[in-house]
Amino acid sequence: MSATILVVDDEENARLIITSFLTPKGYEVIGAATLAEARVQIERGAADIILLDVQLPDGYGPNLLEETRRLATRPPIILITAYGDIDMAVDAMRNGAHDFLQKPIQLARLEETIVRAQEMVTMRRELAHLRKAQRRGQDFVIGSSPAMRSLLDQARRASQASVSVLVTGETGTGKEVLAHFVHDSGPRADKPFIAVNCAAIQSTMLESELFGYEAGAFTGAEKRKPGLLEVADGGILFLDEISSMPMEIQAKLLRVLEERAFRRVGGTNLIKVDVQVLAASNRPLNKMMADGIFREDLYYRLKVVDLHIPPLRERKSDILELVGFFVRQNNARMGMNIIDITPRAVDALRAYDWPGNVRELRNAIERAMLFCDDPAIDVIHLPSDMLAKTV
């Protein structure tokens, strides 16, 4: 993943030397001769890392340490110091500076500190996107029927190989839950899991969400924005409802899967990423492929491993285990102490066909617990449409 480096130095020659050294290594470099120019670039969100001279024509460089402290994605600041400023530089590091370099700058030392700063940038990007229950995939039960045990074994193998995975199944079967399981079972468990619902994003916006964009790429693009492919670097990108993805974006996704690289909208630099792509669909992609509305080459590129989740009506032996999980989960969340479910209620649940699958079961148990004042859920606590086949 590339990073944009802002070089703040009033000496043009110094900016040119740094730029000529870092640009061939894949970094984007922008310059500023004053604090005022630097603040403009920081306000635009253009800087991932800042190389900052101490003495500038319009002020004291380390003042930026305090000014950037409250930014959500605070750029690491590397001070450029003259001889005799070591005490000042050490003090600045106590106040949040990432590192310092002495003039004249040793280019090998510059590269080392840039690499460490980029690791910090990556971590902060991940944290910004992963505060929403990154490890939900460990907090679930998927069932112990033979079909589900086989499915979990395949999912574990796919996670270890880091191959593309196509997850299929009806709405509510738990496709994203299974995707989290793949993430948490493999070597990418400590890396990002980024989920995108392709059906929930306007087709005109999906490209910029996935690939990001450069400032000025289109009306309203005031500052550069990393795409979700970039944010997911090293981890997993989960594309839910991929059947809704427009054909032109399908072509670009195929290129990413084959080349492990892409360009931001409006950009020219090639950005390399290491991302395992998981895709899900509740629509028959093979039929869409035959109808010419889903790319055949992308279909087979995604389907290195095909994980099909059977509907709940075909694995009713899992219902009681799922009920026990949802009861324990809701007891903790709702402050309740339900400890059982009556045989009549179990019979009603098993007689029902579950068009909404596991999601519908989860909602039914939550509703039953809400109206249950006893230690056990009974048939009277279940939604009325689940009682049609009971006596």
C-alpha positions as CSV (number, residue, x, y, z in Angstrom):
1,M,0.0,0.0,0.0
2,S,1.5,3.4,-1.0
3,A,1.7,6.4,1.3
4,T,1.7,10.1,0.5
5,I,4.6,12.0,2.2
6,L,4.4,15.7,2.8
7,V,7.9,17.3,2.9
8,V,7.9,20.6,4.8
9,D,11.1,22.4,4.2
10,D,11.9,26.0,2.9
11,E,14.9,24.7,1.0
12,E,13.8,23.7,-2.4
13,N,16.9,21.6,-3.1
14,A,16.2,19.6,0.1
15,R,12.7,18.9,-1.1
16,L,13.9,17.9,-4.5
17,I,16.5,15.4,-3.1
18,I,13.9,13.7,-0.9
19,T,11.4,13.6,-3.7
20,S,13.8,12.1,-6.2
21,F,14.8,9.4,-3.7
22,L,11.3,8.4,-2.5
23,T,9.3,8.6,-5.7
24,P,11.0,5.6,-7.5
25,K,10.3,3.6,-4.3
26,G,6.5,3.9,-4.9
27,Y,5.8,6.8,-2.5
28,E,3.8,9.9,-3.5
29,V,5.6,13.0,-2.4
30,I,4.2,16.6,-2.1
31,G,6.1,19.6,-0.9
32,A,5.5,22.7,1.3
33,A,7.9,25.5,1.9
34,T,6.0,27.0,4.9
35,L,3.8,26.0,7.8
36,A,0.8,27.7,6.1
37,E,1.2,25.5,3.0
38,A,1.6,22.4,5.2
39,R,-1.6,23.2,7.1
40,V,-3.5,23.4,3.8
41,Q,-2.3,19.9,2.7
42,I,-3.0,18.5,6.2
43,E,-6.5,20.0,6.1
44,R,-7.1,18.3,2.7
45,G,-6.1,15.0,4.2
46,A,-3.3,14.7,1.6
47,A,-0.5,13.7,4.0
48,D,-0.1,10.1,5.4
49,I,3.4,10.9,6.7
50,I,5.0,14.3,7.4
51,L,8.8,15.1,7.1
52,L,9.0,18.4,9.0
53,D,11.9,20.9,9.2
54,V,12.2,22.6,12.6
55,Q,12.8,26.2,11.6
56,L,10.5,27.6,8.9
57,P,9.9,31.1,7.6
58,D,6.5,31.5,9.2
59,G,7.0,29.6,12.5
60,Y,8.3,26.7,14.6
61,G,7.8,23.4,12.9
62,P,7.1,21.2,16.0
63,N,4.0,23.3,16.6
64,L,2.3,20.9,14.2
65,L,2.6,18.2,16.7
66,E,-0.1,19.8,18.9
67,E,-2.2,20.8,15.9
68,T,-2.4,17.3,14.5
69,R,-2.9,15.6,17.8
70,R,-6.7,15.5,17.6
71,L,-6.9,14.2,14.0
72,A,-8.6,10.8,13.7
73,T,-5.8,9.5,11.4
74,R,-2.9,11.5,12.8
75,P,0.0,11.5,10.3
76,P,3.3,10.4,11.9
77,I,5.7,13.4,12.0
78,I,9.4,12.9,11.4
79,L,11.4,16.0,12.3
80,I,14.4,17.2,10.2
81,T,16.9,18.7,12.7
82,A,20.1,20.7,12.3
83,Y,23.2,19.9,14.3
84,G,22.7,20.9,17.9
85,D,19.0,20.4,18.0
86,I,19.1,16.9,19.4
87,D,17.7,17.8,22.9
88,M,14.8,19.6,21.2
89,A,14.2,16.6,18.9
90,V,14.1,14.1,21.9
91,D,11.7,16.4,23.7
92,A,9.5,16.6,20.5
93,M,9.4,12.8,20.4
94,R,8.1,12.8,24.0
95,N,5.3,15.0,22.6
96,G,4.4,12.7,19.8
97,A,7.0,13.0,17.1
98,H,7.5,9.7,15.3
99,D,11.3,10.1,14.8
100,F,13.9,12.7,13.8
101,L,16.6,12.9,11.2
102,Q,19.7,15.0,11.3
103,K,20.9,17.2,8.4
104,P,22.5,16.3,6.1
105,I,19.9,13.4,5.8
106,Q,21.3,9.9,5.2
107,L,19.0,8.4,2.6
108,A,19.2,4.9,4.0
109,R,18.2,6.2,7.4
110,L,15.3,8.1,5.8
111,E,14.0,5.0,4.1
112,E,14.1,3.1,7.4
113,T,12.1,5.6,9.3
114,I,9.6,6.0,6.4
115,V,8.9,2.3,6.4
116,R,8.3,2.3,10.2
117,A,6.0,5.3,9.8
118,Q,4.1,3.6,7.1
119,E,3.5,0.6,9.4
120,M,1.9,3.1,11.9
121,V,-0.3,4.6,9.1
122,T,-1.5,1.1,8.2
123,M,-2.3,0.3,11.8
124,R,-4.3,3.5,12.3
125,R,-6.3,2.9,9.2
126,E,-7.1,-0.6,10.4
127,L,-8.2,0.6,13.8
128,A,-10.4,3.2,12.3
129,H,-12.3,0.5,10.4
130,L,-12.2,-2.3,12.9
131,R,-13.7,-0.9,16.0
132,K,-17.0,-2.5,15.0
133,A,-16.7,-6.0,16.3
134,Q,-13.8,-7.2,14.2
135,R,-13.9,-10.7,15.6
136,R,-17.6,-11.4,15.4
137,G,-16.9,-14.6,13.5
138,Q,-15.7,-16.3,16.7
139,D,-19.0,-15.5,18.5
140,F,-21.4,-17.8,16.8
141,V,-22.5,-21.4,16.4
142,I,-23.3,-22.6,12.9
143,G,-24.6,-26.1,13.7
144,S,-23.3,-29.6,14.0
145,S,-25.2,-31.4,11.3
146,P,-23.1,-33.4,8.8
147,A,-23.6,-30.8,6.1
148,M,-22.4,-28.0,8.4
149,R,-19.5,-29.9,9.8
150,S,-18.3,-30.5,6.2
151,L,-18.8,-26.8,5.3
152,L,-16.7,-25.6,8.3
153,D,-13.9,-28.0,7.3
154,Q,-13.9,-26.6,3.8
155,A,-13.9,-23.0,5.3
156,R,-10.9,-23.8,7.5
157,R,-9.0,-25.1,4.5
158,A,-9.9,-22.0,2.4
159,S,-8.7,-19.7,5.2
160,Q,-5.3,-21.4,5.4
161,A,-4.8,-21.2,1.7
162,S,-5.9,-17.5,1.4
163,V,-7.7,-18.3,-1.9
164,S,-10.7,-16.5,-3.3
165,V,-14.0,-17.9,-1.9
166,L,-17.6,-17.7,-3.2
167,V,-20.2,-18.1,-0.4
168,T,-23.7,-18.9,-1.6
169,G,-27.0,-19.4,0.1
170,E,-30.4,-18.0,0.7
171,T,-31.0,-14.7,2.5
172,G,-30.5,-15.1,6.2
173,T,-28.4,-18.3,6.1
174,G,-25.3,-16.6,7.6
175,K,-23.0,-15.9,4.7
176,E,-21.2,-13.0,6.4
177,V,-21.0,-15.0,9.6
178,L,-19.2,-17.8,7.6
179,A,-17.0,-15.1,6.0
180,H,-15.9,-14.0,9.5
181,F,-15.2,-17.6,10.4
182,V,-12.8,-17.8,7.4
183,H,-11.1,-14.6,8.5
184,D,-10.7,-15.7,12.1
185,S,-9.5,-19.2,11.3
186,G,-6.6,-18.3,9.1
187,P,-3.3,-16.3,9.1
188,R,-5.2,-13.1,8.3
189,A,-7.1,-13.1,11.7
190,D,-5.1,-10.1,13.0
191,K,-5.6,-8.2,9.8
192,P,-8.6,-6.2,8.6
193,F,-12.0,-7.7,7.7
194,I,-13.7,-5.2,5.5
195,A,-17.3,-5.9,4.5
196,V,-19.0,-4.2,1.6
197,N,-22.7,-4.7,0.7
198,C,-22.6,-4.1,-3.1
199,A,-26.4,-3.8,-3.2
200,A,-26.5,-1.0,-0.6
201,I,-24.1,1.3,-2.5
202,Q,-25.1,3.2,-5.6
203,S,-23.4,1.8,-8.7
204,T,-21.9,5.2,-9.4
205,M,-20.3,5.3,-5.9
206,L,-19.2,1.6,-5.7
207,E,-16.1,2.1,-7.8
208,S,-14.7,5.0,-5.6
209,E,-15.6,3.1,-2.4
210,L,-13.6,0.0,-3.5
211,F,-10.7,1.7,-5.3
212,G,-10.6,5.1,-3.6
213,Y,-10.0,8.3,-5.5
214,E,-7.5,11.2,-5.9
215,A,-8.3,14.8,-5.1
216,G,-10.1,16.4,-8.0
217,A,-11.0,13.0,-9.6
218,F,-14.7,14.2,-9.8
219,T,-16.9,16.9,-8.4
220,G,-16.8,16.8,-4.6
221,A,-13.6,14.9,-4.4
222,E,-11.8,17.6,-2.4
223,K,-9.1,15.3,-0.9
224,R,-7.6,11.9,-1.6
225,K,-9.5,8.9,-0.1
226,P,-8.0,5.4,0.2
227,G,-10.3,2.7,-1.2
228,L,-11.5,-0.3,0.8
229,L,-9.2,-2.5,-1.1
230,E,-6.4,-0.4,0.2
231,V,-7.8,-0.5,3.8
232,A,-8.1,-4.3,3.6
233,D,-4.5,-4.7,2.6
234,G,-3.1,-7.9,4.3
235,G,-6.6,-9.0,5.3
236,I,-10.0,-9.9,3.8
237,L,-12.4,-7.9,1.7
238,F,-15.9,-9.4,1.9
239,L,-18.1,-8.4,-1.1
240,D,-21.7,-9.2,-0.1
241,E,-24.4,-9.4,-2.8
242,I,-21.7,-9.3,-5.5
243,S,-24.5,-10.1,-8.0
244,S,-25.4,-6.4,-7.8
245,M,-21.9,-5.2,-9.0
246,P,-22.0,-3.5,-12.4
247,M,-20.2,-5.2,-15.3
248,E,-17.6,-2.5,-15.6
249,I,-16.6,-2.8,-12.0
250,Q,-16.6,-6.6,-12.3
251,A,-13.9,-6.2,-15.0
252,K,-11.8,-4.0,-12.6
253,L,-12.2,-6.4,-9.8
254,L,-11.1,-9.3,-12.0
255,R,-7.9,-7.3,-12.8
256,V,-7.2,-6.9,-9.1
257,L,-7.6,-10.6,-8.4
258,E,-5.2,-11.4,-11.3
259,E,-2.6,-8.6,-10.8
260,R,-2.9,-7.9,-7.1
261,A,-2.8,-4.2,-7.9
262,F,-5.1,-1.3,-8.9
263,R,-5.3,2.4,-9.5
264,R,-7.4,4.9,-7.6
265,V,-10.1,6.7,-9.5
266,G,-8.3,9.7,-11.2
267,G,-4.9,8.3,-10.3
268,T,-2.0,6.9,-12.3
269,N,0.1,5.2,-9.6
270,L,-0.3,1.4,-9.4
271,I,-1.1,0.4,-5.8
272,K,-0.1,-3.2,-4.9
273,V,-2.3,-5.0,-2.3
274,D,-2.4,-8.5,-0.7
275,V,-6.1,-9.1,-0.1
276,Q,-8.1,-12.3,0.1
277,V,-11.4,-11.7,-1.5
278,L,-14.6,-13.4,-0.3
279,A,-17.8,-12.8,-2.2
280,A,-21.4,-13.8,-1.4
281,S,-24.6,-14.0,-3.3
282,N,-28.1,-15.2,-2.7
283,R,-28.8,-15.0,-6.5
284,P,-27.7,-17.8,-8.9
285,L,-24.6,-16.4,-10.4
286,N,-24.4,-19.2,-12.9
287,K,-27.7,-18.2,-14.3
288,M,-26.7,-14.6,-14.4
289,M,-23.6,-15.6,-16.2
290,A,-25.6,-17.5,-18.8
291,D,-27.8,-14.4,-19.2
292,G,-24.8,-12.2,-19.8
293,I,-25.1,-10.0,-16.7
294,F,-22.3,-11.5,-14.7
295,R,-18.8,-12.1,-16.1
296,E,-17.9,-15.7,-16.6
297,D,-14.1,-15.1,-16.0
298,L,-14.8,-13.3,-12.7
299,Y,-17.2,-16.1,-11.6
300,Y,-14.6,-18.8,-12.0
301,R,-11.9,-16.6,-10.5
302,L,-14.0,-16.1,-7.4
303,K,-15.1,-19.7,-7.2
304,V,-11.7,-21.2,-6.3
305,V,-13.6,-22.5,-3.2
306,D,-17.4,-22.6,-3.3
307,L,-19.0,-22.6,0.1
308,H,-22.7,-23.2,-0.1
309,I,-24.8,-22.8,3.1
310,P,-27.9,-25.0,3.0
311,P,-31.2,-23.4,4.2
312,L,-32.3,-24.0,7.7
313,R,-35.3,-26.1,6.5
314,E,-32.8,-28.7,5.2
315,R,-30.9,-28.9,8.5
316,K,-33.5,-28.8,11.2
317,S,-31.3,-30.9,13.5
318,D,-29.3,-27.7,14.0
319,I,-32.2,-25.7,15.4
320,L,-31.9,-26.7,19.0
321,E,-28.2,-25.9,19.1
322,L,-28.8,-22.5,17.4
323,V,-31.6,-21.8,19.9
324,G,-29.3,-22.5,22.8
325,F,-26.7,-20.1,21.4
326,F,-29.2,-17.3,20.8
327,V,-30.6,-17.7,24.3
328,R,-27.2,-17.5,25.9
329,Q,-26.3,-14.5,23.8
330,N,-29.6,-12.6,24.6
331,N,-29.4,-13.5,28.3
332,A,-26.1,-11.6,28.5
333,R,-27.3,-8.7,26.3
334,M,-30.8,-8.3,27.8
335,G,-29.9,-9.1,31.4
336,M,-32.3,-12.1,31.5
337,N,-32.0,-15.7,32.8
338,I,-33.9,-18.0,30.5
339,I,-32.5,-21.5,31.0
340,D,-34.8,-23.8,28.9
341,I,-37.3,-24.2,26.1
342,T,-40.3,-26.5,26.3
343,P,-40.7,-29.6,24.1
344,R,-43.8,-28.0,22.6
345,A,-41.9,-25.0,21.6
346,V,-39.1,-27.1,20.1
347,D,-41.7,-29.0,18.1
348,A,-43.2,-25.8,16.8
349,L,-39.7,-24.5,15.7
350,R,-38.9,-27.8,13.9
351,A,-42.3,-27.8,12.1
352,Y,-41.8,-24.4,10.7
353,D,-40.1,-24.0,7.3
354,W,-38.0,-20.9,8.1
355,P,-38.1,-18.8,4.9
356,G,-35.9,-16.3,6.6
357,N,-33.5,-19.0,7.7
358,V,-31.1,-18.5,10.7
359,R,-31.8,-14.7,10.8
360,E,-35.5,-15.4,11.3
361,L,-34.8,-17.9,14.0
362,R,-32.6,-15.4,15.8
363,N,-35.3,-12.8,15.7
364,A,-38.0,-15.3,16.8
365,I,-35.9,-16.3,19.9
366,E,-35.2,-12.6,20.8
367,R,-39.0,-11.9,20.5
368,A,-39.9,-14.9,22.6
369,M,-37.5,-14.0,25.4
370,L,-38.9,-10.5,25.4
371,F,-42.4,-11.8,26.2
372,C,-41.2,-14.6,28.5
373,D,-41.5,-14.2,32.3
374,D,-40.7,-17.8,33.0
375,P,-37.4,-19.7,33.1
376,A,-38.3,-21.5,29.9
377,I,-39.6,-20.4,26.5
378,D,-42.9,-21.9,25.7
379,V,-45.0,-22.1,22.5
380,I,-47.1,-19.1,23.6
381,H,-44.0,-16.9,23.4
382,L,-43.3,-17.7,19.8
383,P,-44.6,-15.6,16.8
384,S,-48.1,-16.6,15.7
385,D,-47.0,-17.6,12.2
386,M,-44.9,-20.3,13.7
387,L,-47.8,-22.0,15.4
388,A,-49.8,-23.0,12.3
389,K,-48.6,-26.6,12.2
390,T,-48.8,-27.1,16.0
391,V,-51.9,-28.7,17.7
